């Protein structure tokens, strides 16, 4: 799966959890949790949604790797086969 496909999936799942989120509004290095005022449950739900959609295991301890678009994509690329 390409980085662009992963970005689209990441954005879709995030928007499902927090409909007010529009990733085009922020830089890839901005903290999405702070920028969009997401709580820890939102991030947990994002982990679960990505787990289900991509059929990958994301340990709870790795939640911090999903706090910017860049780090999320860098992380997801390592877990999802092309």
C-alpha positions in Angstrom: 0.0 0.0 0.0 1.4 3.4 -0.9 2.0 6.2 1.5 -0.7 8.3 -0.3 -3.2 5.4 0.2 -2.3 5.2 3.9 -2.8 8.9 4.2 -6.2 8.7 2.7 -7.2 5.8 5.0 -5.7 7.6 8.1 -7.7 10.8 7.2 -11.0 8.8 6.6 -10.7 7.0 9.9 -9.8 10.1 11.8 -12.7 12.0 10.2 -15.1 9.1 11.2 -14.0 9.5 14.9 -13.9 13.3 14.8 -16.0 14.7 11.9 -14.7 18.2 12.4 -11.2 17.1 11.6 -9.8 18.2 8.2 -6.2 17.1 7.8 -5.7 19.5 4.9 -5.9 22.4 7.5 -2.6 21.4 9.2 1.0 20.7 8.4 2.1 17.0 8.5 4.2 17.8 11.6 1.4 19.4 13.6 0.1 17.4 16.6 -3.4 16.3 15.6 -4.4 15.6 19.2 -3.6 19.2 20.2 -4.7 20.9 17.0 -8.1 19.3 16.9 -8.5 18.9 20.7 -8.8 15.1 20.6 -8.9 13.2 23.8 -7.2 9.9 24.6 -10.4 8.0 23.8 -10.4 9.5 20.3 -6.8 8.3 19.8 -7.7 4.9 21.1 -10.6 4.7 18.7 -8.3 5.7 15.9 -6.0 2.9 16.8 -8.9 0.4 16.8 -10.2 1.7 13.5 -6.8 1.5 11.8 -6.3 -2.0 13.3 -9.6 -3.1 11.8 -9.3 -1.4 8.5 -5.7 -2.3 7.8 -5.7 -5.7 9.6 -2.6 -4.7 11.6 -1.7 -4.8 15.3 -0.9 -1.4 16.8 0.1 -1.7 20.5 -1.5 0.9 22.8 2.1 2.0 23.6 2.5 3.1 20.0 -0.3 5.6 20.2 2.3 8.4 20.3 3.5 7.4 16.9 0.1 8.5 15.5 0.1 12.1 16.8 1.2 13.7 13.6 0.4 12.8 10.0 4.1 12.4 9.3 4.9 10.1 12.2 1.6 8.1 11.6 2.5 7.5 8.0 6.1 6.7 8.8 4.8 4.1 11.3 2.0 2.7 9.2 4.3 2.1 6.2 6.4 -0.2 8.4 3.3 -2.3 9.3 1.4 -2.5 6.0 2.8 -4.5 3.1 2.9 -2.8 -0.3 
